[in-house]
Amino acid sequence: MHTLFFPSCFYKKKSPANEPLCGTRIFQHTNKHKQQHTQKKKQTHPNTGAQSTTMQAARQHYDAAKGAQFNGLAFRPLELRPGVVLRNRVVAPPMRQCRAVGTPECREWYAALARGGAGLVVVEAMDATAVAPMPASEGGAAAAASVTVEDARTVAEAITTNGAFPAVQLFFSYCSAPNDLTEERLVLAISRFAEAARIMVQAGFRGIELHGAHGFTLQHFFDPAHNKRTDRFSVPSSVPLALVRAVRDACGPETLIFYRHTPKGDGFGLTESVAFAKELIAASVDVLDISSGVDLSSNRPVPEVPGSDSAPFRNLGVPVIGVGQLCDIDRALDVLTNNKADLIAIGRQLIADPEWPNKMQNQQYSAIKRCVHCNKNCFGFLFTGKQVSCILW
């Protein structure tokens, strides 16, 4: 059965504030699984925040036994490249939160993630067309941007002033499929994407992440099963590499370039992905973000074996971000002790409790609001436009 992707970052229905800022905690499931998930949402969820004294004691014992080992690995500084040092290895990954960029609510959301102790905070995937629109036609004027440098600056400053490294993920939103644009228009779209990156750097972001994962447009350019072009952009890596080079030219050598990639697709596998990663690094990518998403139908982490997606990219010469329910100490320790990733992305757990890094580091385990992966007020709110929250709040 063909796997479909139900993204938070490319969902067309905007929030009530028509917010253009979108996130990327991506979820995979089939049409059948989507229907099952919808039915489950209609059911009453138990109060999963209440835990028995026995369960609390068991978790405290579990955490106390392994917390020190985890802290020694996760809360070490990491030099991404000379002169750029993260305070720790914890990443707040891009996650759609339905708060309009530039508003106090959005600013506080990211301030809380940074204040909570994450070393790297990546703002959810922003449509490049919202920052640097395309002209309506050749020679025509571009539409007005819906995200201004002033709007973005409020978010970048909220992250920076609270001690985390600020990055923003840009979504290649100039077309829906590889064949949608003529060669000339695609060249123009690449230049406009680079301009969007430049504006984000002007706003104070020190990192730009290209979203080439989870079955979206940029991944489809790389995937021969979807890229049916017959011009120079028929080469799978051509558009991603052109974007990386354009971003580097527009943003200069000081900006860190991240690339998010899913290692297996309809027309490519791990071998092709590793070769592609080497091309990305040669084109000046500084950090690889390897993510296959979350299977909501079973709620099992992806990958099921911790770090199995990110490990093949670990020795290519740049830091690698791993994902997959790494708020679980056993899973995180597997990744960190076996060098399967340099950084660990903590997604829904940081929605439940943005102070998770601080509480872990200070061994305040009983104070943590633990994500129960119910997906009710996080993923469950994405298709309604409601602001993402958590049943544990």
BELFENNOR-V73854 format. One record per helix or strand. SS is the DSSP state (alpha for helix, beta for strand). FROM is the first residue (numbers start at 1). LEN is the number of residues. If there is no record, write none. Layout:
ss=SS from=FROM len=LEN
ss=SS from=FROM len=LEN
This chain:
ss=beta from=5 len=2
ss=beta from=21 len=1
ss=beta from=27 len=2
ss=alpha from=31 len=12
ss=alpha from=53 len=22
ss=beta from=78 len=4
ss=beta from=84 len=3
ss=beta from=90 len=3
ss=alpha from=104 len=12
ss=beta from=120 len=8
ss=alpha from=128 len=4
ss=beta from=135 len=1
ss=beta from=142 len=1
ss=alpha from=149 len=12
ss=beta from=165 len=7
ss=alpha from=178 len=3
ss=alpha from=183 len=20
ss=beta from=207 len=6
ss=alpha from=217 len=6
ss=alpha from=232 len=3
ss=alpha from=238 len=14
ss=beta from=256 len=6
ss=alpha from=270 len=13
ss=beta from=287 len=4
ss=beta from=294 len=2
ss=beta from=300 len=2
ss=alpha from=311 len=3
ss=beta from=319 len=4
ss=alpha from=329 len=9
ss=beta from=343 len=3
ss=alpha from=348 len=5
ss=alpha from=356 len=6
ss=alpha from=365 len=3
ss=alpha from=379 len=4
